[in-house]
Amino acid sequence: METRLRVNENGRIVIPVSFRKALGINVGDEVVLLIGDHELRITTLRHRLARAQRLVRKHVKAGASLADELISERREAVRNE
């Protein structure tokens, strides 16, 4: 998908409905803007979180709970103080 937009006098642009739907952006959603290689990228915070979770899952054994491991490590650290 590609489109052309004009920046208004306040520096604003309007993301077309078709683009918002394609990205799953709804009214009130928080978006993340990234600049790289002279390009502006827009993504949702929800998408970034899901991506981070997928990346972490690659390195965690099935059925493992990182929260439980952290709590266990913290308790061990307190016992060793």
VEXDOLUM-677810 format. One record per atom (N, C-alpha, C, O): residue number from 1; residue in three letters; chain; atom name; x, y, z. Coordinates in steps of 0.05 Angstrom, whole numbers, plus 32768, in hexadecimal, padded with zeros to 4 digits. Layout:
<recs>
@pos NUM code ALA unit A site CA X X Y Y Z Z .
...
</recs>
This chain:
<recs>
@pos 1 code MET unit A site N X 8011 Y 7FE8 Z 8000 .
@pos 1 code MET unit A site CA X 8000 Y 8000 Z 8000 .
@pos 1 code MET unit A site C X 8012 Y 8019 Z 8000 .
@pos 1 code MET unit A site O X 8027 Y 8019 Z 800D .
@pos 2 code GLU unit A site N X 8009 Y 802D Z 7FF2 .
@pos 2 code GLU unit A site CA X 8017 Y 8046 Z 7FF1 .
@pos 2 code GLU unit A site C X 8004 Y 805C Z 7FEC .
@pos 2 code GLU unit A site O X 7FF0 Y 8058 Z 7FDD .
@pos 3 code THR unit A site N X 8009 Y 8073 Z 7FF7 .
@pos 3 code THR unit A site CA X 7FF8 Y 808B Z 7FF2 .
@pos 3 code THR unit A site C X 8009 Y 80A4 Z 7FF6 .
@pos 3 code THR unit A site O X 8020 Y 80A2 Z 8001 .
@pos 4 code ARG unit A site N X 7FFF Y 80BA Z 7FED .
@pos 4 code ARG unit A site CA X 800D Y 80D4 Z 7FF1 .
@pos 4 code ARG unit A site C X 7FFB Y 80E5 Z 8003 .
@pos 4 code ARG unit A site O X 7FE2 Y 80E5 Z 8000 .
@pos 5 code LEU unit A site N X 8008 Y 80F3 Z 8015 .
@pos 5 code LEU unit A site CA X 7FF9 Y 8104 Z 8028 .
@pos 5 code LEU unit A site C X 8006 Y 8120 Z 8029 .
@pos 5 code LEU unit A site O X 801E Y 8123 Z 8021 .
@pos 6 code ARG unit A site N X 7FF7 Y 8133 Z 8032 .
@pos 6 code ARG unit A site CA X 8003 Y 814E Z 8036 .
@pos 6 code ARG unit A site C X 8004 Y 8153 Z 8054 .
@pos 6 code ARG unit A site O X 7FF2 Y 814B Z 8063 .
@pos 7 code VAL unit A site N X 801A Y 815F Z 805D .
@pos 7 code VAL unit A site CA X 801D Y 8167 Z 8079 .
@pos 7 code VAL unit A site C X 800F Y 8182 Z 807C .
@pos 7 code VAL unit A site O X 8014 Y 8194 Z 806D .
@pos 8 code ASN unit A site N X 7FFD Y 8183 Z 8091 .
@pos 8 code ASN unit A site CA X 7FEF Y 819D Z 8094 .
@pos 8 code ASN unit A site C X 8001 Y 81B1 Z 80A3 .
@pos 8 code ASN unit A site O X 8018 Y 81AB Z 80AA .
@pos 9 code GLU unit A site N X 7FF7 Y 81C9 Z 80A8 .
@pos 9 code GLU unit A site CA X 8007 Y 81DE Z 80B4 .
@pos 9 code GLU unit A site C X 8010 Y 81D8 Z 80D0 .
@pos 9 code GLU unit A site O X 8023 Y 81E5 Z 80DA .
@pos 10 code ASN unit A site N X 8003 Y 81C5 Z 80DD .
@pos 10 code ASN unit A site CA X 800B Y 81BD Z 80F8 .
@pos 10 code ASN unit A site C X 801E Y 81A5 Z 80F8 .
@pos 10 code ASN unit A site O X 8025 Y 819B Z 810D .
@pos 11 code GLY unit A site N X 8026 Y 819D Z 80E0 .
@pos 11 code GLY unit A site CA X 8038 Y 8186 Z 80DE .
@pos 11 code GLY unit A site C X 802A Y 816B Z 80E0 .
@pos 11 code GLY unit A site O X 8037 Y 8157 Z 80E5 .
@pos 12 code ARG unit A site N X 8010 Y 816B Z 80DC .
@pos 12 code ARG unit A site CA X 8001 Y 8153 Z 80DF .
@pos 12 code ARG unit A site C X 7FFA Y 8146 Z 80C4 .
@pos 12 code ARG unit A site O X 7FF8 Y 8153 Z 80B0 .
@pos 13 code ILE unit A site N X 7FF7 Y 812C Z 80C5 .
@pos 13 code ILE unit A site CA X 7FED Y 811D Z 80AE .
@pos 13 code ILE unit A site C X 7FD6 Y 810B Z 80B9 .
@pos 13 code ILE unit A site O X 7FD4 Y 8105 Z 80D0 .
@pos 14 code VAL unit A site N X 7FC4 Y 8104 Z 80A7 .
@pos 14 code VAL unit A site CA X 7FAE Y 80F2 Z 80AE .
@pos 14 code VAL unit A site C X 7FB4 Y 80D7 Z 80A1 .
@pos 14 code VAL unit A site O X 7FB8 Y 80D5 Z 8089 .
@pos 15 code ILE unit A site N X 7FB4 Y 80C2 Z 80B1 .
@pos 15 code ILE unit A site CA X 7FB9 Y 80A7 Z 80A7 .
@pos 15 code ILE unit A site C X 7F9E Y 809D Z 809B .
@pos 15 code ILE unit A site O X 7F8A Y 809C Z 80A9 .
@pos 16 code PRO unit A site N X 7F9E Y 8096 Z 8082 .
@pos 16 code PRO unit A site CA X 7F85 Y 808E Z 8075 .
@pos 16 code PRO unit A site C X 7F79 Y 8075 Z 8083 .
@pos 16 code PRO unit A site O X 7F88 Y 8065 Z 808E .
@pos 17 code VAL unit A site N X 7F5F Y 8073 Z 8082 .
@pos 17 code VAL unit A site CA X 7F51 Y 805D Z 808E .
@pos 17 code VAL unit A site C X 7F5B Y 8042 Z 8085 .
@pos 17 code VAL unit A site O X 7F5F Y 8030 Z 8096 .
@pos 18 code SER unit A site N X 7F61 Y 803E Z 806C .
@pos 18 code SER unit A site CA X 7F6A Y 8024 Z 8062 .
@pos 18 code SER unit A site C X 7F85 Y 801D Z 806F .
@pos 18 code SER unit A site O X 7F8A Y 8005 Z 8074 .
@pos 19 code PHE unit A site N X 7F96 Y 8030 Z 8074 .
@pos 19 code PHE unit A site CA X 7FB0 Y 802B Z 8081 .
@pos 19 code PHE unit A site C X 7FAC Y 8024 Z 809E .
@pos 19 code PHE unit A site O X 7FB8 Y 8012 Z 80A9 .
@pos 20 code ARG unit A site N X 7F9A Y 8034 Z 80AC .
@pos 20 code ARG unit A site CA X 7F94 Y 802E Z 80C8 .
@pos 20 code ARG unit A site C X 7F89 Y 8012 Z 80CB .
@pos 20 code ARG unit A site O X 7F90 Y 8004 Z 80DE .
@pos 21 code LYS unit A site N X 7F77 Y 800A Z 80B9 .
@pos 21 code LYS unit A site CA X 7F6B Y 7FEF Z 80BB .
@pos 21 code LYS unit A site C X 7F80 Y 7FDA Z 80B6 .
@pos 21 code LYS unit A site O X 7F81 Y 7FC6 Z 80C4 .
@pos 22 code ALA unit A site N X 7F92 Y 7FDE Z 80A2 .
@pos 22 code ALA unit A site CA X 7FA7 Y 7FCB Z 809C .
@pos 22 code ALA unit A site C X 7FBA Y 7FC7 Z 80B4 .
@pos 22 code ALA unit A site O X 7FC4 Y 7FB1 Z 80B9 .
@pos 23 code LEU unit A site N X 7FBE Y 7FDD Z 80C3 .
@pos 23 code LEU unit A site CA X 7FD0 Y 7FDB Z 80DA .
@pos 23 code LEU unit A site C X 7FC2 Y 7FD5 Z 80F4 .
@pos 23 code LEU unit A site O X 7FCF Y 7FD1 Z 8109 .
@pos 24 code GLY unit A site N X 7FA7 Y 7FD4 Z 80F3 .
@pos 24 code GLY unit A site CA X 7F98 Y 7FCF Z 810C .
@pos 24 code GLY unit A site C X 7F98 Y 7FE6 Z 811F .
@pos 24 code GLY unit A site O X 7F96 Y 7FE3 Z 8137 .
@pos 25 code ILE unit A site N X 7F9B Y 7FFF Z 8114 .
@pos 25 code ILE unit A site CA X 7F9B Y 8017 Z 8125 .
@pos 25 code ILE unit A site C X 7F7F Y 8020 Z 812A .
@pos 25 code ILE unit A site O X 7F70 Y 8025 Z 8117 .
@pos 26 code ASN unit A site N X 7F77 Y 8023 Z 8143 .
@pos 26 code ASN unit A site CA X 7F5C Y 802C Z 814B .
@pos 26 code ASN unit A site C X 7F5E Y 8047 Z 8159 .
@pos 26 code ASN unit A site O X 7F74 Y 804E Z 8162 .
@pos 27 code VAL unit A site N X 7F48 Y 8054 Z 815B .
@pos 27 code VAL unit A site CA X 7F47 Y 806E Z 816A .
@pos 27 code VAL unit A site C X 7F52 Y 806A Z 8186 .
@pos 27 code VAL unit A site O X 7F49 Y 8058 Z 8194 .
@pos 28 code GLY unit A site N X 7F64 Y 807A Z 818E .
@pos 28 code GLY unit A site CA X 7F6F Y 8079 Z 81A9 .
@pos 28 code GLY unit A site C X 7F87 Y 8067 Z 81AC .
@pos 28 code GLY unit A site O X 7F94 Y 8067 Z 81C1 .
@pos 29 code ASP unit A site N X 7F8E Y 8058 Z 8197 .
@pos 29 code ASP unit A site CA X 7FA6 Y 8047 Z 8198 .
@pos 29 code ASP unit A site C X 7FBF Y 8057 Z 8199 .
@pos 29 code ASP unit A site O X 7FC0 Y 806E Z 818F .
@pos 30 code GLU unit A site N X 7FD3 Y 804C Z 81A6 .
@pos 30 code GLU unit A site CA X 7FED Y 8059 Z 81A7 .
@pos 30 code GLU unit A site C X 7FFE Y 804E Z 8190 .
@pos 30 code GLU unit A site O X 7FFF Y 8036 Z 818C .
@pos 31 code VAL unit A site N X 800B Y 8060 Z 8182 .
@pos 31 code VAL unit A site CA X 801B Y 8057 Z 816C .
@pos 31 code VAL unit A site C X 8038 Y 805F Z 8171 .
@pos 31 code VAL unit A site O X 803E Y 8070 Z 8182 .
@pos 32 code VAL unit A site N X 804B Y 8051 Z 8164 .
@pos 32 code VAL unit A site CA X 8067 Y 8055 Z 8167 .
@pos 32 code VAL unit A site C X 8072 Y 805F Z 814C .
@pos 32 code VAL unit A site O X 806C Y 8052 Z 8137 .
@pos 33 code LEU unit A site N X 8081 Y 8075 Z 814C .
@pos 33 code LEU unit A site CA X 808D Y 807F Z 8133 .
@pos 33 code LEU unit A site C X 80AB Y 8079 Z 8135 .
@pos 33 code LEU unit A site O X 80B8 Y 807D Z 8149 .
@pos 34 code LEU unit A site N X 80B6 Y 806F Z 811E .
@pos 34 code LEU unit A site CA X 80D2 Y 8069 Z 811D .
@pos 34 code LEU unit A site C X 80DE Y 8077 Z 8104 .
@pos 34 code LEU unit A site O X 80D1 Y 8078 Z 80EF .
@pos 35 code ILE unit A site N X 80F6 Y 8082 Z 8107 .
@pos 35 code ILE unit A site CA X 8103 Y 808E Z 80F0 .
@pos 35 code ILE unit A site C X 811C Y 807D Z 80EA .
@pos 35 code ILE unit A site O X 812C Y 8077 Z 80FC .
@pos 36 code GLY unit A site N X 811F Y 8075 Z 80D1 .
@pos 36 code GLY unit A site CA X 8137 Y 8066 Z 80C9 .
@pos 36 code GLY unit A site C X 813A Y 8067 Z 80AB .
@pos 36 code GLY unit A site O X 8127 Y 8065 Z 809C .
@pos 37 code ASP unit A site N X 8153 Y 806C Z 80A3 .
@pos 37 code ASP unit A site CA X 8159 Y 806E Z 8086 .
@pos 37 code ASP unit A site C X 8147 Y 8082 Z 8078 .
@pos 37 code ASP unit A site O X 813D Y 807D Z 8062 .
@pos 38 code HIS unit A site N X 8142 Y 8098 Z 8085 .
@pos 38 code HIS unit A site CA X 8132 Y 80AE Z 807A .
@pos 38 code HIS unit A site C X 8115 Y 80A6 Z 8075 .
@pos 38 code HIS unit A site O X 8109 Y 80B1 Z 8063 .
@pos 39 code GLU unit A site N X 810B Y 8094 Z 8085 .
@pos 39 code GLU unit A site CA X 80F0 Y 808B Z 8082 .
@pos 39 code GLU unit A site C X 80E2 Y 808D Z 809E .
@pos 39 code GLU unit A site O X 80EF Y 8089 Z 80B2 .
@pos 40 code LEU unit A site N X 80C9 Y 8092 Z 809E .
@pos 40 code LEU unit A site CA X 80B9 Y 8093 Z 80B6 .
@pos 40 code LEU unit A site C X 80A7 Y 807A Z 80B6 .
@pos 40 code LEU unit A site O X 8098 Y 8075 Z 80A3 .
@pos 41 code ARG unit A site N X 80A9 Y 806A Z 80CB .
@pos 41 code ARG unit A site CA X 8099 Y 8052 Z 80CE .
@pos 41 code ARG unit A site C X 8086 Y 8055 Z 80E5 .
@pos 41 code ARG unit A site O X 808D Y 8061 Z 80F9 .
@pos 42 code ILE unit A site N X 806D Y 804C Z 80E1 .
@pos 42 code ILE unit A site CA X 8059 Y 804D Z 80F6 .
@pos 42 code ILE unit A site C X 8050 Y 8031 Z 80FC .
@pos 42 code ILE unit A site O X 8049 Y 8022 Z 80EA .
@pos 43 code THR unit A site N X 804F Y 802B Z 8116 .
@pos 43 code THR unit A site CA X 8045 Y 8011 Z 811E .
@pos 43 code THR unit A site C X 8036 Y 8015 Z 8138 .
@pos 43 code THR unit A site O X 8037 Y 802B Z 8144 .
@pos 44 code THR unit A site N X 8027 Y 8001 Z 8141 .
@pos 44 code THR unit A site CA X 8019 Y 8003 Z 815A .
@pos 44 code THR unit A site C X 8029 Y 7FF9 Z 8171 .
@pos 44 code THR unit A site O X 803A Y 7FE7 Z 816E .
@pos 45 code LEU unit A site N X 8024 Y 8003 Z 8188 .
@pos 45 code LEU unit A site CA X 8031 Y 7FF9 Z 81A0 .
@pos 45 code LEU unit A site C X 802A Y 7FDC Z 81A4 .
@pos 45 code LEU unit A site O X 803A Y 7FCC Z 81AD .
@pos 46 code ARG unit A site N X 8011 Y 7FD5 Z 819E .
@pos 46 code ARG unit A site CA X 8007 Y 7FB9 Z 81A1 .
@pos 46 code ARG unit A site C X 8018 Y 7FA6 Z 818F .
@pos 46 code ARG unit A site O X 801F Y 7F90 Z 8197 .
@pos 47 code HIS unit A site N X 801D Y 7FAF Z 8176 .
@pos 47 code HIS unit A site CA X 802D Y 7F9F Z 8163 .
@pos 47 code HIS unit A site C X 804A Y 7F9C Z 816D .
@pos 47 code HIS unit A site O X 8056 Y 7F86 Z 816B .
@pos 48 code ARG unit A site N X 8055 Y 7FB1 Z 8178 .
@pos 48 code ARG unit A site CA X 8071 Y 7FB0 Z 8182 .
@pos 48 code ARG unit A site C X 8073 Y 7F9D Z 8199 .
@pos 48 code ARG unit A site O X 8086 Y 7F8D Z 819B .
@pos 49 code LEU unit A site N X 805F Y 7F9D Z 81AB .
@pos 49 code LEU unit A site CA X 805E Y 7F8B Z 81C2 .
@pos 49 code LEU unit A site C X 805C Y 7F6E Z 81B9 .
@pos 49 code LEU unit A site O X 806A Y 7F5D Z 81C3 .
@pos 50 code ALA unit A site N X 804A Y 7F69 Z 81A5 .
@pos 50 code ALA unit A site CA X 8047 Y 7F4E Z 819B .
@pos 50 code ALA unit A site C X 8061 Y 7F44 Z 818E .
@pos 50 code ALA unit A site O X 8068 Y 7F2D Z 8191 .
@pos 51 code ARG unit A site N X 806E Y 7F56 Z 8180 .
@pos 51 code ARG unit A site CA X 8088 Y 7F4E Z 8173 .
@pos 51 code ARG unit A site C X 809D Y 7F47 Z 8188 .
@pos 51 code ARG unit A site O X 80AB Y 7F34 Z 8185 .
@pos 52 code ALA unit A site N X 809E Y 7F57 Z 819D .
@pos 52 code ALA unit A site CA X 80B1 Y 7F52 Z 81B3 .
@pos 52 code ALA unit A site C X 80AB Y 7F37 Z 81C0 .
@pos 52 code ALA unit A site O X 80BD Y 7F28 Z 81C6 .
@pos 53 code GLN unit A site N X 8092 Y 7F32 Z 81C4 .
@pos 53 code GLN unit A site CA X 808A Y 7F18 Z 81D0 .
@pos 53 code GLN unit A site C X 8092 Y 7F00 Z 81BF .
@pos 53 code GLN unit A site O X 809B Y 7EEC Z 81C9 .
@pos 54 code ARG unit A site N X 808E Y 7F03 Z 81A4 .
@pos 54 code ARG unit A site CA X 8096 Y 7EEE Z 8192 .
@pos 54 code ARG unit A site C X 80B5 Y 7EE9 Z 8193 .
@pos 54 code ARG unit A site O X 80BE Y 7ED2 Z 8193 .
@pos 55 code LEU unit A site N X 80C4 Y 7EFF Z 8194 .
@pos 55 code LEU unit A site CA X 80E1 Y 7EFC Z 8195 .
@pos 55 code LEU unit A site C X 80EA Y 7EEF Z 81AF .
@pos 55 code LEU unit A site O X 80FC Y 7EDE Z 81AE .
@pos 56 code VAL unit A site N X 80DD Y 7EF5 Z 81C5 .
@pos 56 code VAL unit A site CA X 80E5 Y 7EE9 Z 81DF .
@pos 56 code VAL unit A site C X 80DD Y 7ECB Z 81DF .
@pos 56 code VAL unit A site O X 80ED Y 7EBB Z 81E9 .
@pos 57 code ARG unit A site N X 80C6 Y 7EC4 Z 81D4 .
@pos 57 code ARG unit A site CA X 80BD Y 7EA8 Z 81D3 .
@pos 57 code ARG unit A site C X 80D1 Y 7E96 Z 81C5 .
@pos 57 code ARG unit A site O X 80D3 Y 7E7F Z 81CC .
@pos 58 code LYS unit A site N X 80E0 Y 7EA1 Z 81B2 .
@pos 58 code LYS unit A site CA X 80F4 Y 7E91 Z 81A4 .
@pos 58 code LYS unit A site C X 810A Y 7E87 Z 81B7 .
@pos 58 code LYS unit A site O X 8116 Y 7E72 Z 81B1 .
@pos 59 code HIS unit A site N X 810E Y 7E95 Z 81CD .
@pos 59 code HIS unit A site CA X 8124 Y 7E8F Z 81DF .
@pos 59 code HIS unit A site C X 811B Y 7E83 Z 81F9 .
@pos 59 code HIS unit A site O X 812B Y 7E80 Z 820C .
@pos 60 code VAL unit A site N X 8101 Y 7E7D Z 81FC .
@pos 60 code VAL unit A site CA X 80F7 Y 7E73 Z 8215 .
@pos 60 code VAL unit A site C X 80EC Y 7E57 Z 8210 .
@pos 60 code VAL unit A site O X 80DD Y 7E52 Z 81FD .
@pos 61 code LYS unit A site N X 80F3 Y 7E44 Z 8222 .
@pos 61 code LYS unit A site CA X 80E9 Y 7E28 Z 821F .
@pos 61 code LYS unit A site C X 80CB Y 7E28 Z 8222 .
@pos 61 code LYS unit A site O X 80BF Y 7E38 Z 8231 .
@pos 62 code ALA unit A site N X 80BE Y 7E16 Z 8213 .
@pos 62 code ALA unit A site CA X 80A1 Y 7E13 Z 8214 .
@pos 62 code ALA unit A site C X 8099 Y 7E0C Z 8231 .
@pos 62 code ALA unit A site O X 80A5 Y 7DFB Z 823E .
@pos 63 code GLY unit A site N X 8084 Y 7E19 Z 823B .
@pos 63 code GLY unit A site CA X 807A Y 7E14 Z 8256 .
@pos 63 code GLY unit A site C X 8089 Y 7E23 Z 826B .
@pos 63 code GLY unit A site O X 8081 Y 7E23 Z 8282 .
@pos 64 code ALA unit A site N X 809F Y 7E31 Z 8265 .
@pos 64 code ALA unit A site CA X 80AF Y 7E40 Z 8279 .
@pos 64 code ALA unit A site C X 80A1 Y 7E5A Z 827E .
@pos 64 code ALA unit A site O X 8094 Y 7E66 Z 826D .
@pos 65 code SER unit A site N X 80A2 Y 7E63 Z 8297 .
@pos 65 code SER unit A site CA X 8097 Y 7E7C Z 82A0 .
@pos 65 code SER unit A site C X 80AE Y 7E8E Z 82A8 .
@pos 65 code SER unit A site O X 80BB Y 7E8A Z 82BD .
@pos 66 code LEU unit A site N X 80B2 Y 7EA3 Z 8298 .
@pos 66 code LEU unit A site CA X 80C7 Y 7EB6 Z 829F .
@pos 66 code LEU unit A site C X 80C1 Y 7EC4 Z 82BA .
@pos 66 code LEU unit A site O X 80D4 Y 7ECB Z 82C9 .
@pos 67 code ALA unit A site N X 80A8 Y 7EC9 Z 82BF .
@pos 67 code ALA unit A site CA X 80A0 Y 7ED7 Z 82D8 .
@pos 67 code ALA unit A site C X 80A7 Y 7EC5 Z 82EF .
@pos 67 code ALA unit A site O X 80B2 Y 7ECE Z 8303 .
@pos 68 code ASP unit A site N X 80A1 Y 7EAB Z 82ED .
@pos 68 code ASP unit A site CA X 80A7 Y 7E99 Z 8303 .
@pos 68 code ASP unit A site C X 80C5 Y 7E96 Z 8307 .
@pos 68 code ASP unit A site O X 80CF Y 7E95 Z 831E .
@pos 69 code GLU unit A site N X 80D4 Y 7E96 Z 82F1 .
@pos 69 code GLU unit A site CA X 80F2 Y 7E94 Z 82F3 .
@pos 69 code GLU unit A site C X 80FD Y 7EAD Z 8301 .
@pos 69 code GLU unit A site O X 810F Y 7EAB Z 8311 .
@pos 70 code LEU unit A site N X 80F2 Y 7EC4 Z 82FA .
@pos 70 code LEU unit A site CA X 80FC Y 7EDD Z 8306 .
@pos 70 code LEU unit A site C X 80F6 Y 7EDE Z 8324 .
@pos 70 code LEU unit A site O X 8107 Y 7EE6 Z 8334 .
@pos 71 code ILE unit A site N X 80DD Y 7ED6 Z 832B .
@pos 71 code ILE unit A site CA X 80D6 Y 7ED6 Z 8347 .
@pos 71 code ILE unit A site C X 80E8 Y 7EC3 Z 8357 .
@pos 71 code ILE unit A site O X 80F2 Y 7EC9 Z 836D .
@pos 72 code SER unit A site N X 80EE Y 7EAC Z 834B .
@pos 72 code SER unit A site CA X 80FF Y 7E98 Z 8358 .
@pos 72 code SER unit A site C X 811B Y 7EA4 Z 835C .
@pos 72 code SER unit A site O X 8127 Y 7EA1 Z 8371 .
@pos 73 code GLU unit A site N X 8126 Y 7EB1 Z 8347 .
@pos 73 code GLU unit A site CA X 8140 Y 7EBD Z 8348 .
@pos 73 code GLU unit A site C X 8141 Y 7ED3 Z 835E .
@pos 73 code GLU unit A site O X 8155 Y 7ED5 Z 836D .
@pos 74 code ARG unit A site N X 812C Y 7EE3 Z 835F .
@pos 74 code ARG unit A site CA X 812B Y 7EF8 Z 8373 .
@pos 74 code ARG unit A site C X 812B Y 7EED Z 8390 .
@pos 74 code ARG unit A site O X 8138 Y 7EF7 Z 83A2 .
@pos 75 code ARG unit A site N X 811B Y 7ED8 Z 8394 .
@pos 75 code ARG unit A site CA X 811A Y 7ECC Z 83AE .
@pos 75 code ARG unit A site C X 8135 Y 7EC0 Z 83B6 .
@pos 75 code ARG unit A site O X 813D Y 7EC2 Z 83CD .
@pos 76 code GLU unit A site N X 8142 Y 7EB3 Z 83A3 .
@pos 76 code GLU unit A site CA X 815D Y 7EA8 Z 83A8 .
@pos 76 code GLU unit A site C X 8170 Y 7EBE Z 83AF .
@pos 76 code GLU unit A site O X 8180 Y 7EBB Z 83C1 .
@pos 77 code ALA unit A site N X 816F Y 7ED5 Z 83A1 .
@pos 77 code ALA unit A site CA X 8181 Y 7EEB Z 83A7 .
@pos 77 code ALA unit A site C X 817C Y 7EF6 Z 83C3 .
@pos 77 code ALA unit A site O X 818F Y 7EFC Z 83D1 .
@pos 78 code VAL unit A site N X 8163 Y 7EF8 Z 83CB .
@pos 78 code VAL unit A site CA X 815D Y 7F01 Z 83E6 .
@pos 78 code VAL unit A site C X 8168 Y 7EEE Z 83FB .
@pos 78 code VAL unit A site O X 8172 Y 7EF6 Z 840F .
@pos 79 code ARG unit A site N X 8165 Y 7ED4 Z 83F6 .
@pos 79 code ARG unit A site CA X 816F Y 7EBF Z 8409 .
@pos 79 code ARG unit A site C X 818E Y 7EC1 Z 840B .
@pos 79 code ARG unit A site O X 8199 Y 7EBC Z 8421 .
@pos 80 code ASN unit A site N X 819B Y 7EC9 Z 83F6 .
@pos 80 code ASN unit A site CA X 81B8 Y 7ECB Z 83F6 .
@pos 80 code ASN unit A site C X 81C3 Y 7EE5 Z 8400 .
@pos 80 code ASN unit A site O X 81DC Y 7EE9 Z 8402 .
@pos 81 code GLU unit A site N X 81B2 Y 7EF8 Z 8407 .
@pos 81 code GLU unit A site CA X 81BB Y 7F12 Z 8411 .
@pos 81 code GLU unit A site C X 81C5 Y 7F10 Z 842D .
@pos 81 code GLU unit A site O X 81CE Y 7F24 Z 8439 .
</recs>
